[in-house]
Amino acid sequence: MISNVAVIVFDDVSPFELGVACEAWGRDRSDHGIPVMDFAVCSPGGRAVRTISGFGLNVSHGLDRVAEADLVILPAMYCSTAIPTEVIEVLHAASERAARIMSICSGAFVLGEAGLLDGRRCTTHWMHTSELAEQFPAAEVVPEVLYVEDGPILTSAGTAAGLDASLHLWRQEFGSAVANTVARRMVVPTQRQGGQAQFIKDPVPECQSDTLEPLISWIVGNLHESLDVDTLARRVAMSPRTFARRFRDETGTTPHAWITARRVHRAEQLLEETELSIERIAGEVGFGNAATLRQHFSRLRRISPQQYRRRFSVTS
């Protein structure tokens, strides 16, 4: 269980992505029942660091503090910045003791330099994925997705994707209800899957009547219905091919992937908040039967519905 978080910074750190880590993990939200992290920003020797925006940051902790952390975070910095040897050393130590390690944006280059991406799937901001793949050929770079989890290593794309990856960890560690509360406090979407595209085409429709938002809202309220592409396309008077293209343009993913993620998310809530049987929950969220629910839930959450309920149920 994550309870201790350390963020590593050195010269040329990006203050925006550092702020993402601080907002996601360093805020006291105990008034909403959220666990409070033992949180620290650390630098080599505890020295002040220079940001890419031209101002300095005073830092209270040296890298020895990283040895206590369950989660180690690398925010973005210039890809060409020399990485201090002691940072590489503490990352190796963190990996050897199986701490979770997360990068935001170009922080992935630090993990690559430490050899922690070798043989792993990973990502970074879409502008840098080609460079990451070229610089670290032993890594399997997945372009244009929001985040990638491979074992204890979690790499994410740009600023907002750092929040998505953080919420993913909150959900894994503390359940859907806690993650949703953290998201509401930050006023961000409660859940975007890691495989979703980093950017979507025409995110602001030129004409409100052209958007699929009314249909998407209807889907969320009717997950138990048959939601195949042909059925949904008929509801908005489009051909299935046109509908599928428009849906991806607006959401960054396919109708099937988006609906499956929403169904799993709703199943999480029912597992936490009700005593309904797994079979009943499968029907409520549109999976039809318990076997299909278990298949999709285990694939997306890496835990079975029964295990999730035992861990996060508020009714027991």
C-alpha positions as MATLAB code, in Angstrom:
seq = 'MISNVAVIVFDDVSPFELGVACEAWGRDRSDHGIPVMDFAVCSPGGRAVRTISGFGLNVSHGLDRVAEADLVILPAMYCSTAIPTEVIEVLHAASERAARIMSICSGAFVLGEAGLLDGRRCTTHWMHTSELAEQFPAAEVVPEVLYVEDGPILTSAGTAAGLDASLHLWRQEFGSAVANTVARRMVVPTQRQGGQAQFIKDPVPECQSDTLEPLISWIVGNLHESLDVDTLARRVAMSPRTFARRFRDETGTTPHAWITARRVHRAEQLLEETELSIERIAGEVGFGNAATLRQHFSRLRRISPQQYRRRFSVTS';
ca = [
       0.000    0.000    0.000;
       1.386    3.401   -0.981;
       1.802    5.721    2.002;
       5.164    7.379    1.366;
       5.933    9.335   -1.808;
       9.194   10.932   -2.932;
       9.604   13.181   -5.979;
      13.120   13.469   -7.409;
      14.142   16.827   -8.888;
      17.363   18.273  -10.261;
      18.300   21.189  -12.504;
      15.975   21.875  -15.462;
      12.944   20.279  -13.831;
       9.588   21.403  -15.209;
       7.588   23.185  -12.485;
       4.275   22.301  -14.130;
       4.824   18.520  -14.040;
       6.343   18.835  -10.566;
       3.127   20.588   -9.592;
       1.144   17.628  -10.948;
       2.978   15.269   -8.599;
       2.501   17.638   -5.669;
      -1.210   18.100   -6.381;
      -1.881   14.391   -6.865;
       0.108   13.108   -3.888;
       1.139   15.972   -1.615;
      -2.211   17.484   -0.641;
      -3.952   16.789    2.672;
      -7.483   15.649    1.778;
      -8.206   13.922    5.070;
     -11.323   16.096    5.489;
     -12.790   13.928    2.702;
     -11.522   10.673    4.176;
      -8.536   10.433    1.822;
      -5.315    8.856    3.163;
      -2.568   11.422    3.696;
       0.760   10.619    2.086;
       4.129   11.159    3.738;
       5.303   13.332    0.848;
       8.691   14.861    0.046;
      10.470   16.599   -2.820;
      14.106   15.476   -2.952;
      17.231   16.614   -4.784;
      20.905   15.611   -4.782;
      22.296   16.890   -1.500;
      19.004   18.617   -0.733;
      20.257   21.516   -2.827;
      18.115   24.163   -4.529;
      17.428   23.393   -8.184;
      16.872   25.502  -11.292;
      13.600   25.057  -13.174;
      13.185   25.247  -16.946;
      11.100   28.388  -16.335;
      14.100   30.253  -14.967;
      13.353   30.372  -11.258;
      14.848   28.329   -8.459;
      13.288   25.910   -5.998;
      14.437   25.366   -2.435;
      14.351   21.666   -1.538;
      14.184   20.316    2.011;
      15.268   16.699    1.443;
      18.244   14.917   -0.017;
      18.071   11.710   -2.019;
      18.483    9.577    1.104;
      14.783   10.302    1.730;
      13.926    8.283   -1.402;
      14.897    5.076    0.431;
      11.718    5.398    2.536;
       9.325    5.836   -0.401;
       6.742    3.345   -1.655;
       6.289    5.519   -4.762;
       9.095    7.428   -6.498;
       8.122   10.062   -9.092;
      10.232   11.615  -11.851;
       8.644   14.798  -13.291;
       9.562   16.234  -16.680;
      12.835   17.944  -17.476;
      14.859   18.734  -20.588;
      15.616   15.473  -22.387;
      19.217   16.608  -22.898;
      19.886   17.454  -19.243;
      22.745   15.516  -17.651;
      21.353   13.163  -15.027;
      23.263   13.167  -11.722;
      24.911    9.824  -10.946;
      23.343    9.745   -7.492;
      19.863    9.922   -9.048;
      20.615    6.806  -11.112;
      21.863    5.064   -7.973;
      18.775    5.774   -5.885;
      16.528    4.657   -8.758;
      18.394    1.344   -8.936;
      17.967    0.947   -5.176;
      14.261    1.759   -5.387;
      13.808   -0.774   -8.187;
      15.675   -3.472   -6.272;
      13.345   -3.101   -3.281;
      10.297   -3.189   -5.621;
       9.104    0.366   -4.992;
       6.615    1.771   -7.499;
       8.317    4.231   -9.867;
       6.409    6.698  -12.046;
       7.576    9.198  -14.652;
       5.671   12.158  -16.040;
       6.375   13.251  -19.621;
      10.137   13.401  -20.320;
      10.894   11.966  -16.882;
      10.865    8.663  -18.789;
      14.323    9.549  -20.138;
      15.680    9.406  -16.588;
      14.243    5.916  -16.153;
      15.722    4.936  -19.504;
      19.146    6.208  -18.513;
      18.885    4.118  -15.338;
      18.136    1.031  -17.435;
      14.710    0.614  -15.861;
      12.886    0.650  -19.205;
      14.908   -2.194  -20.743;
      12.517   -4.943  -21.798;
       9.498   -2.932  -20.626;
       6.625   -1.218  -22.372;
       6.685    2.534  -21.744;
       5.618    5.912  -23.101;
       6.257    9.634  -22.906;
       4.894   12.796  -24.502;
       4.097   12.198  -28.180;
       6.715   14.752  -29.223;
       9.454   12.623  -27.621;
       8.423    9.000  -28.267;
      10.657    8.603  -31.340;
      13.629   10.023  -29.473;
      12.939    7.758  -26.478;
      12.803    4.692  -28.737;
      16.003    5.696  -30.532;
      17.899    6.467  -27.338;
      16.776    3.334  -25.498;
      16.299    0.567  -28.100;
      15.859   -2.115  -25.425;
      12.619   -0.416  -24.335;
       9.287   -1.021  -26.073;
       7.964    2.500  -26.570;
       4.186    2.743  -27.017;
       3.434    6.031  -28.816;
       0.568    8.430  -28.170;
      -1.086    6.631  -25.220;
      -1.778    8.348  -21.897;
       0.232    6.012  -19.697;
       1.714    2.523  -19.603;
       2.106    0.280  -16.572;
       4.642   -2.528  -16.801;
       5.282   -4.181  -13.461;
       6.299   -1.580  -10.877;
       7.150    1.012  -13.575;
       4.481    3.484  -14.693;
       5.323    5.961  -17.455;
       2.948    8.721  -18.537;
       2.684   11.320  -21.259;
       2.162   15.074  -20.826;
       0.821   17.027  -17.875;
      -2.780   15.802  -17.798;
      -1.652   12.214  -18.363;
       0.415   12.490  -15.178;
      -2.837   13.097  -13.324;
      -4.455   10.154  -15.126;
      -1.586    7.866  -14.123;
      -1.742    9.116  -10.546;
      -5.485    8.476  -10.362;
      -4.840    5.005  -11.782;
      -2.519    4.334   -8.828;
      -4.989    5.829   -6.334;
      -7.631    3.477   -7.741;
      -5.341    0.442   -7.594;
      -4.277    1.136   -4.022;
      -7.408    2.542   -2.407;
     -10.376    1.760   -4.648;
     -12.701    3.587   -6.991;
     -14.454    5.720   -4.377;
     -11.205    7.227   -3.074;
      -9.840    7.814   -6.586;
     -13.079    9.498   -7.628;
     -12.949   11.796   -4.603;
      -9.348   12.776   -5.375;
     -10.374   13.482   -8.980;
     -13.319   15.624   -7.913;
     -11.092   17.639   -5.607;
      -8.748   18.293   -8.545;
     -11.718   18.908  -10.900;
     -10.469   16.421  -13.495;
     -12.129   13.432  -15.196;
     -12.423   10.520  -12.787;
     -11.015    7.971  -15.208;
      -9.241    7.835  -18.541;
      -7.706    4.517  -19.541;
      -3.975    4.357  -20.172;
      -4.467    3.171  -23.740;
      -6.532    6.208  -24.669;
      -4.915    8.558  -27.186;
      -2.885   11.480  -25.834;
      -4.886   13.920  -27.934;
      -8.207   13.857  -29.737;
      -9.163   15.397  -33.042;
     -11.282   18.564  -32.853;
     -11.786   18.473  -29.048;
     -14.107   21.504  -29.252;
     -16.764   20.913  -31.922;
     -17.476   23.837  -34.215;
     -21.203   23.310  -33.702;
     -22.671   21.960  -30.478;
     -25.275   19.967  -32.410;
     -22.476   18.008  -34.095;
     -21.033   16.596  -30.881;
     -21.747   13.070  -29.637;
     -21.934   14.282  -26.027;
     -25.713   13.643  -25.701;
     -25.226   10.061  -26.871;
     -22.189    9.563  -24.616;
     -24.205   10.787  -21.619;
     -26.999    8.388  -22.583;
     -24.537    5.488  -22.776;
     -23.295    6.147  -19.234;
     -26.861    5.932  -17.948;
     -27.719    2.843  -19.977;
     -24.731    0.546  -19.697;
     -27.060   -2.459  -19.300;
     -28.364   -1.942  -22.851;
     -26.988   -3.491  -26.044;
     -24.375   -0.936  -27.086;
     -22.889   -2.315  -30.285;
     -21.721    0.115  -32.957;
     -24.676   -0.562  -35.282;
     -27.202    0.207  -32.534;
     -25.439    3.378  -31.422;
     -24.952    4.579  -34.993;
     -28.687    4.290  -35.615;
     -29.408    6.450  -32.560;
     -27.462    9.330  -34.116;
     -28.485    8.605  -37.713;
     -24.988    7.785  -38.917;
     -23.463    4.881  -40.753;
     -21.499    2.563  -38.444;
     -18.238    3.547  -40.125;
     -18.895    7.292  -39.778;
     -20.034    6.852  -36.184;
     -16.926    4.863  -35.212;
     -14.680    7.538  -36.759;
     -16.552   10.389  -35.049;
     -16.503    8.577  -31.719;
     -12.741    8.138  -31.868;
     -12.325   11.791  -32.871;
     -14.270   12.924  -29.799;
     -13.030   10.439  -27.191;
      -9.628    9.329  -28.472;
     -10.589    5.651  -28.393;
     -12.982    3.131  -29.937;
     -16.627    2.745  -28.858;
     -15.946   -0.789  -27.605;
     -12.913    0.205  -25.527;
     -14.654    3.273  -24.085;
     -17.839    1.401  -23.165;
     -15.905   -1.511  -21.676;
     -13.936    0.902  -19.477;
     -17.149    2.596  -18.297;
     -18.722   -0.779  -17.518;
     -15.716   -1.856  -15.469;
     -15.769    1.490  -13.664;
     -19.454    1.049  -12.799;
     -18.769   -2.521  -11.677;
     -16.118   -1.169   -9.298;
     -18.669    1.124   -7.700;
     -21.204   -1.679   -7.263;
     -18.564   -4.012   -5.824;
     -17.584   -1.355   -3.294;
     -21.002   -0.034   -2.360;
     -23.438   -2.984   -2.650;
     -23.738   -6.654   -1.772;
     -25.084   -7.603   -5.202;
     -23.770  -10.906   -6.550;
     -21.097  -10.867   -9.237;
     -23.628  -12.297  -11.686;
     -26.127   -9.526  -10.872;
     -23.474   -6.822  -11.239;
     -22.480   -8.268  -14.612;
     -26.059   -7.838  -15.788;
     -26.393   -4.350  -14.303;
     -23.354   -3.036  -16.166;
     -24.030   -4.798  -19.466;
     -21.513   -7.636  -19.458;
     -24.279  -10.215  -19.419;
     -22.636  -12.832  -17.246;
     -20.057  -13.165  -14.495;
     -17.446  -14.804  -16.743;
     -17.391  -11.840  -19.135;
     -17.215   -9.392  -16.230;
     -14.293  -11.303  -14.713;
     -12.482  -11.349  -18.058;
     -12.670   -7.597  -18.655;
     -12.290   -6.600  -15.006;
      -9.166   -8.730  -14.535;
      -7.644   -7.478  -17.784;
      -8.123   -3.783  -16.918;
      -7.593   -3.943  -13.144;
      -5.226   -6.922  -12.795;
      -7.391   -8.207   -9.967;
     -10.573  -10.284   -9.975;
     -13.960   -8.762   -9.025;
     -14.055  -10.958   -5.907;
     -10.600   -9.820   -4.810;
     -11.524   -6.199   -5.503;
     -14.649   -6.505   -3.341;
     -12.753   -8.075   -0.446;
     -10.206   -5.270   -0.588;
     -12.416   -2.224   -1.098;
     -15.981   -3.056   -0.046;
     -17.528   -0.478    2.294;
     -20.458   -2.768    3.161;
     -18.483   -5.474    4.951;
];
